[in-house]
Amino acid sequence: MTLRIVQWSTGNVGRHAIAGIDARPELELVGVWVSSAEKAGRDAGELAGLGRSLGLTATNDADALLALKPDCIVHTAMADNRLPEAIADLQRFLAAGINVVSSCPVFLQYPEGVVPAEITDPIRAAAAEGAASLWVNGVDPGFANDWLPLVLTSVCERIDEVRCFEILDYSTYDNPVVLFDVMGFGKPVDEVPMLLMPGILSLAWGSVVRQLAAGLDVELDELRETVQRLPAPETFEIASGKIEKGTTAALRFEVLGMRGGRPVCVLEHVTRLRADLAPDWPQPAGKGCYRVQVTGEPNYTLDLQLLGTDGDHNTAGLKATAMRLVNAVEAVVAAPPGLLTALDLPLITGRGLVR
C-alpha cells in the first residue's frame, strides 16, 4: 500500500527527509510546506538539493495541505524557539486525523515523568479525536540513545550504568539560532543561554534518561545535571558565524538518572566548535560519534561514527534524524492512535533501501 506524505519544512533536516521519502517506494510525496514566501512555488527536488525536479511545488498554505488528507506528515520545522506554535501545529494535524512523525519538540519522545500533563493531555486528546498517532524522534534524542543502547544491553549479565554520549564538532553545523541563541556559543561564558536555564536540560534530555530507565525496568529517584563551558582561545570563524576570543566555544553537560545515590542512566554531550578545544574531555571516534558505554559485566563501549558522503559528520547527523523519521512512517501509521515512544514500535530497518 502506498502512503501519501506531506513534508513539513525544508530546512537542515527537512530537505533530507524529502530525499528519503523519494527513496522509499511505498511513500508518495503529495505536498511540501515551507515557512517563507521565497520558497513557495519552488520544486521540492530543488529545495531538497536533488539536482532534479520532483514535479511538486512547495506551498506556505497549510490549510491546502491538510485538505489533502495525507496518511502522515513528516514534521521537521524548527521548534526550539517557538514551542507553543509547534505544539499547536502537532495538535492540529492529529485532530485532523493525520499521523505525524516529528523531530521536535524533543521532550515528547518520552514525556512520562518529564513533561507536565497540561502539555501532553491536549496532544493525547487530539490524537484520540483524530484516531492518529504522533512519534517524536531523531538521532539525539532518538536512535543513538534509545534503541542503540537498549539493544546493547541485551548482551549483558549485569548493568551498573548505561551512558550515552554525543561527541561532535559543531563548526560545520549551519544553524545560528541553535548554536548562538539556544546553546550559547559565541556568548560570554557566564551568560546563561536557553539550553542551560534551570530545568531545561532535564526537560529536553530527561526524556532520554527516563526512556532508558523504562526500557531497563528501573525506577529512578531523581535527575541531576552538570555543565562545563570553555572559552575560545582566540577569535575564529565557523559556518554559523564568528566566535570571539573569550566567548563560549566548548560545552559539556550531563543529565544523570540517579538510583540509590548513584547514576544508572546517563546522557552526556561533548560539543566543540574546534577539534583542539578541551583536549581532556572525551574524544570522538572518527570525526564525530555517538557512543554507548555500558559498565557492568562485561563492560562495553560502542562507537557509532558519522560521516556523510560529502565528508561532513554533521551532514550525516542531519540525514540520520530525517531517515529515523521517514523509515518509521509505516510503523507509526499502523500503530494504535496516541503519543508513541520508541518502546511502542516494532523493529524498524532499512527494508526496501538496498539498491
C-alpha positions in Angstrom: 0.0 0.0 0.0 1.3 3.4 -0.9 1.2 6.0 1.9 0.6 9.7 1.0 3.1 12.0 2.7 3.4 15.8 3.3 6.8 17.1 4.3 6.5 20.0 6.8 9.6 22.3 6.3 12.7 22.1 4.0 15.4 23.2 6.4 18.5 21.4 7.6 16.5 18.2 8.3 13.5 18.6 6.1 15.5 18.7 2.8 17.0 15.3 3.7 13.5 14.0 4.6 12.3 14.8 1.1 15.2 12.8 -0.4 14.3 9.9 2.0 10.6 10.0 1.1 11.5 9.9 -2.6 13.8 6.9 -2.0 11.1 4.7 -0.4 8.8 3.1 -3.0 5.9 2.8 -0.5 5.8 6.5 0.1 4.4 9.2 -2.2 5.2 12.8 -1.6 2.0 14.8 -2.2 2.8 18.1 -0.5 5.6 20.3 0.9 5.1 23.1 3.4 7.5 26.0 3.7 7.6 28.9 6.1 8.8 31.6 3.7 7.2 33.2 0.6 10.7 32.9 -1.0 10.5 29.1 -1.1 6.8 28.8 -2.0 6.3 27.8 -5.6 9.7 26.1 -5.9 10.0 22.5 -6.8 10.6 20.1 -4.0 13.5 18.4 -5.7 15.2 21.8 -6.0 14.6 22.6 -2.3 16.0 19.2 -1.3 19.1 19.7 -3.4 18.4 16.6 -5.5 19.5 18.1 -8.8 16.3 17.1 -10.4 12.6 18.0 -10.4 10.0 16.1 -8.4 7.2 17.8 -10.2 5.8 19.1 -6.9 5.9 22.7 -5.8 6.1 23.8 -2.2 3.5 26.0 -0.6 3.0 28.0 2.6 -0.7 27.3 2.5 -1.2 25.0 5.5 -4.9 24.6 5.0 -4.4 23.4 1.4 -2.0 20.7 2.6 -4.2 19.5 5.4 -7.1 19.3 2.9 -5.1 16.7 1.0 -5.7 14.3 4.0 -2.3 12.7 3.8 -1.6 9.5 5.7 1.3 11.1 7.5 3.1 14.4 8.0 6.9 14.3 8.4 7.3 17.4 10.6 10.8 18.8 10.9 10.0 22.5 11.4 12.1 24.4 14.0 10.6 24.3 17.5 13.3 25.3 19.9 12.4 29.0 19.7 8.6 28.5 19.0 7.4 25.7 21.3 3.7 26.8 21.7 3.3 27.2 18.0 4.9 23.9 17.2 2.8 22.0 19.7 -0.3 23.7 18.4 0.6 22.5 14.9 1.0 18.9 16.0 -2.4 19.0 17.8 -4.0 20.4 14.7 -2.5 17.6 12.5 -3.6 14.9 14.9 -7.1 16.3 15.3 -7.5 16.3 11.5 -6.8 12.5 11.5 -3.2 12.8 10.2 -0.4 10.7 11.7 2.8 12.6 12.4 6.5 11.7 12.7 8.4 14.7 14.1 11.9 15.8 15.1 10.6 18.1 17.8 9.7 19.2 20.4 12.3 16.7 21.6 10.8 16.2 25.1 7.8 14.5 23.6 10.0 11.5 22.5 9.3 10.1 26.0 7.3 12.5 28.1 6.5 10.2 31.1 7.8 11.7 34.3 9.3 14.7 32.4 6.5 16.8 30.7 3.6 18.2 32.7 0.2 16.7 31.9 -1.1 20.2 30.8 1.2 19.9 27.8 0.7 16.2 27.0 -3.1 15.8 27.7 -4.2 18.1 24.9 -1.9 16.2 22.5 -3.3 12.9 23.6 -6.8 14.3 23.3 -6.2 15.5 19.7 -4.7 12.0 18.8 -7.8 10.4 20.2 -10.1 12.8 18.4 -8.4 12.1 15.0 -7.6 8.5 15.7 -4.0 9.4 14.7 -0.5 8.8 16.2 2.5 11.1 16.9 6.0 9.9 17.2 8.8 12.3 18.0 12.3 11.0 17.5 15.6 11.5 15.6 19.2 10.6 16.3 19.7 12.5 19.6 17.2 12.5 21.3 16.4 9.3 19.4 18.2 6.3 17.9 21.6 7.0 19.5 20.1 6.9 23.0 17.1 4.7 22.7 17.3 1.6 20.5 21.1 1.6 20.2 21.9 1.4 23.9 18.9 -0.9 24.7 20.0 -3.4 22.1 23.5 -3.4 23.5 22.1 -4.2 27.0 20.7 -7.4 25.6 24.2 -9.0 25.8 24.8 -8.0 29.4 25.0 -10.2 32.5 24.9 -7.2 34.9 24.4 -3.5 34.4 25.8 -0.8 36.7 25.5 2.2 34.4 24.4 3.0 30.8 25.9 6.2 29.5 25.0 7.6 26.1 27.3 10.3 24.6 27.2 12.7 21.7 30.7 13.8 20.9 30.7 16.2 18.0 32.4 19.2 16.5 29.6 21.6 15.5 31.7 24.0 13.5 30.1 22.9 10.2 26.5 22.9 11.6 25.0 26.0 10.0 22.2 27.0 12.4 22.9 30.3 14.2 19.7 30.1 16.2 20.6 26.8 17.8 24.3 27.4 18.2 24.2 31.0 19.5 20.7 31.6 20.9 19.8 28.2 22.3 23.3 26.7 23.2 25.1 30.0 24.0 28.1 29.5 21.8 29.8 32.8 21.0 28.3 34.4 24.1 30.1 35.2 27.4 30.9 32.1 29.4 28.9 33.4 32.4 25.8 34.2 30.4 23.1 31.6 30.7 21.6 30.6 27.4 18.1 29.0 26.9 19.5 25.4 27.0 21.2 26.0 30.4 18.3 27.7 32.2 17.2 25.8 35.3 15.5 22.5 34.4 15.8 22.8 30.6 18.4 20.1 30.2 16.3 17.7 32.3 13.2 18.6 30.2 14.9 18.1 26.9 17.1 15.1 27.7 15.4 13.9 30.8 13.1 12.1 28.4 16.2 10.2 27.1 17.2 9.1 30.6 13.6 8.2 31.6 13.1 6.1 28.5 16.3 4.2 29.0 15.3 3.5 32.6 11.8 2.4 31.4 13.4 0.0 28.9 15.5 -1.5 31.6 12.6 -1.6 34.1 14.4 0.8 36.5 12.7 3.4 38.7 14.8 6.5 39.1 14.9 8.5 42.3 15.8 11.8 40.6 17.6 13.6 37.7 20.7 15.7 38.2 22.6 18.0 35.8 26.2 19.0 35.4 27.6 21.7 33.0 31.0 22.8 31.9 31.9 25.6 29.4 35.2 26.7 28.0 36.2 29.9 26.2 37.7 30.4 22.7 41.5 30.9 23.0 41.3 33.3 20.0 38.7 34.6 17.5 37.8 32.1 14.8 35.1 31.5 12.2 32.6 28.7 11.9 29.8 28.0 9.4 27.2 29.9 11.5 29.4 33.0 12.2 32.3 34.4 14.3 33.4 33.1 17.7 35.1 35.9 19.5 38.1 35.2 21.8 36.9 34.5 25.4 33.3 33.6 24.4 31.9 30.1 24.8 33.5 27.6 22.3 33.1 24.2 24.0 30.2 22.8 26.1 29.9 19.6 28.1 26.8 18.6 30.0 25.3 15.5 31.7 21.8 14.5 32.6 22.1 11.8 35.2 19.3 9.4 36.2 20.0 8.5 39.8 19.1 5.4 41.8 20.3 4.7 45.3 22.6 7.7 45.2 24.5 6.7 42.0 23.9 7.3 38.3 22.5 4.4 36.4 21.3 6.0 33.1 23.2 9.0 31.8 23.1 11.3 28.8 26.3 13.2 28.1 27.0 15.8 25.4 30.5 17.0 24.5 30.2 19.8 21.9 33.2 21.6 20.4 33.5 24.3 17.8 37.1 23.3 17.0 38.6 19.8 17.4 41.6 21.0 19.5 39.4 22.5 22.2 39.0 20.8 25.6 41.5 18.0 24.8 40.9 16.3 28.2 37.2 15.9 27.5 36.0 12.7 25.8 37.2 12.5 22.2 35.2 11.1 19.3 35.9 8.1 17.3 36.5 9.4 13.7 35.3 12.9 13.0 32.3 12.6 15.3 30.4 9.9 17.1 27.6 8.7 19.3 29.0 6.5 22.0 27.3 4.0 24.3 29.2 2.8 27.4 27.8 0.0 29.5 29.5 -0.5 32.8 28.9 -3.9 34.4 29.6 -7.5 33.4 31.0 -7.4 30.8 31.9 -3.7 30.1 31.1 -2.4 26.6 31.9 0.6 24.5 30.1 1.0 21.2 31.0 3.9 18.9 28.7 4.9 16.0 30.8 7.1 13.7 29.1 9.6 11.4 30.3 10.7 8.0 28.2 12.0 5.1 29.3 11.3 1.5 30.3 15.0 1.4 32.9 14.2 4.2 31.0 16.1 6.9 29.8 14.3 10.0 27.1 16.9 10.7 25.5 16.1 7.3 25.3 12.5 8.4 23.7 13.6 11.7 21.0 15.6 9.9 20.4 12.7 7.5 20.2 10.2 10.4 17.5 12.4 12.1 15.5 12.7 8.8 15.7 9.0 8.0 14.9 7.8 11.5 11.5 9.5 10.9 10.9 8.6 7.3 11.8 4.9 7.8 9.3 4.7 10.7 6.3 6.2 8.8 4.8 2.7 8.0 5.1 1.6 11.6 3.6 4.8 13.0 0.7 4.7 10.6 0.0 1.1 11.6 0.3 1.8 15.3 -2.7 2.4 17.6 -3.6 6.1 18.0 -1.8 8.1 20.6 1.5 9.7 21.7 4.1 6.9 20.8 7.6 6.3 22.1 10.4 4.1 20.7 9.3 1.4 23.2 5.9 1.2 21.4 7.2 0.5 17.9 8.5 -2.8 16.3 12.0 -3.2 14.9 12.4 -0.7 12.0 15.0 -1.5 9.4 16.2 -0.1 6.0 13.9 -2.6 4.2 13.5 -1.5 0.6 16.6 0.7 0.6 19.1 -1.7 -0.8 19.8 -0.9 -4.4 
